[in-house]
C-alpha cells in the first residue's frame, strides 16, 4: 500500500470513528436546538399502509420497521435529531393501483398529512401526492391540494412505467406546476425497465439512484427545465449519479439537436439551479462529488424516515467538513428560501 493511499484510508477511518463517537453529543444538542427542515420524510396513511404492507414486508430489507410507522414515531426521531419541521410525502408512484384506487388512496394520504400538520402546528408541511400517471386526475388533485389543503408543494416520481417526466404526455402537468411556481419533490421509483434486472437485489440499492439520474436527463433533453422555468425541483440523494455523469450528459445534450441546448455551459447551468437533498448520501465520497459539482445553496437536508432513520444521514453530514454557515444553509436556510412560511 502506498503512503498516499494509507493516508487517505486512515483519514476515512478516523472520520468514521469520530462521527460514531459524537452521536450521543449530536442527539443531546439536537434535542435542545431543533433547527433542521427535513424535505424527505414519509408517511404511510392507514388505508395506504393496509394496501402496501405485504409488499413492504416482502420486498424491502427495512420493511418490518417501516410498517411500524406512526406520527408519534416521526416526532420522536425529529426531536432526537434536531428536525424542527418535516415536509411529508408518500413514497409510492401509484402505478400499481387502478385509477379509482389511486384517486382514493391519494386523497386519503393528502388529507391524512393535512391532519398531521393541523394536529402539530409548525412541525409538519406537506407535498401533495397525485394519482399519476393519469394526468387529468393529477391536475384535479393538485387543485384540491392547493386550494383546500394549502400544501407546500407536490411530490412526483422519477418514472411511471417506461415513461419519465420529460415525456410529452406529462407536459400539461408540468405546465400547471409551472403556473403555480410549485416546489416539486421528485422521489425515486422502481423503473419499468430494470426493477428485476438482477434478481435478489432490492430495487433501492442501485436502481433508485439511476432512476433519479435518468429522470433529470429526461427533463434536460426534452427541454423541460427551460420550458417550465418556474418549477422549483428537488431531487434526492445528492442527485444520485448526476455529479459523476453531468459532464457526459451535458456534452451529449448539445449533440442531440432536438434538445435546443446550444452549449454545454448552458446545460450545466440548468442542472446547477436544481435542488438536491442529501438524504442517506452523506458518505465522504458522495458529498465530495456533490460539493464538487453543486453550490451549497442547492443542497437540502432530508432523512428518508421511516425507510431509514436520520442517523444514516446526520453524522456524515456533520463530519464532512462544511463550514458552520454552509451547514446552517443545508440544514435549514436553503429550505427557508423554498418555503418562506417556515422562516423564523
Secondary structure, DSSP 8 states (H G I E B T S, - for coil): --HHHHHHHHHHHHHHHHHHHTHHHHHHHHHHS--EEEEEEE---HHHHHHHHHHHHHH-TTHHHHTT--HHHHHHHHHHTTEEEEEEE-----TTS-HHHHHHHHHHHHHHHHHHHHHSTTTEEEEE---TT-HHHHHHHHHHIIIII--SEEEEESEETTEETTSGGGHHHHHHHHHTT-EEEEE----TTTTTSSTTS-HHHHHHHHHHHHHHHHHHHTTHHHHTTT-EEEESGGGTTHHHHHHHHHHHHHHSGGG----HHHHHHHHHTSEEE-TT--SHHHHHHHHHHS-GGGEE----BTTS-GGGTHHHHHHS---HHHHHIIIIIHHHHH-GGG--
